[in-house]
Amino acid sequence: MKPTDIIKRPVALTEKATRLKEANKVIFEVALSANKLEIKSAVETLFNVKVADVNTLVQRGKLKRMGRGLAKRPNYKKAVVTLREGNDIQFFDESKE
């Protein structure tokens, strides 16, 4: 798989992701079939950083109302990537505060 197929999008707008950013950790939504080694190499390739650790979890889809019935949102996989000291990933321009 290509690195752009493995890393789908950053999860940077949640409170937990903002809190983890201070601990040099970044959260990504990744492909369900991706393993930790593939995620590590994809992040290092795409963002030119060194990765210290990768933790993954599968977020189960919620049941939602669709009219009178129920529908299930799809499952997705998240990866919490710990960067080495001195490395940083900036998704948004945070200097405009």
C-alpha positions, 0 to 999 in steps of 0.5 A, spaced: 500 500 500 502 507 498 503 511 504 497 516 502 492 509 502 494 508 509 493 515 512 486 517 511 486 524 515 489 527 521 484 527 527 486 534 530 480 537 532 478 533 538 480 535 545 483 529 546 488 530 540 489 537 542 491 535 549 496 529 546 499 534 541 503 537 548 505 530 549 508 530 542 503 525 540 498 525 533 492 522 532 490 519 525 485 515 522 488 510 518 486 504 513 483 498 517 488 493 514 494 497 516 498 494 521 503 498 526 509 498 522 506 500 515 503 506 519 510 508 522 513 508 515 507 512 512 508 517 517 515 518 516 515 518 509 509 523 508 511 528 514 519 527 514 519 526 522 521 520 526 516 516 530 518 513 536 511 509 537 504 507 534 498 505 538 492 503 534 485 502 536 478 500 532 473 505 533 466 501 532 461 505 528 455 507 532 447 506 531 444 512 528 436 513 527 435 513 519 427 515 519 424 509 523 429 504 522 436 504 525 443 504 521 450 503 523 456 507 521 462 504 519 468 502 523 474 505 523 481 505 525 485 510 529 493 510 530 496 514 536 503 516 533 508 518 538 514 522 535 521 523 537 523 529 541 525 535 536 520 532 531 513 536 530 507 536 525 503 542 524 496 541 520 494 548 521 497 555 522 497 555 529 501 562 529 495 566 528 492 566 536 
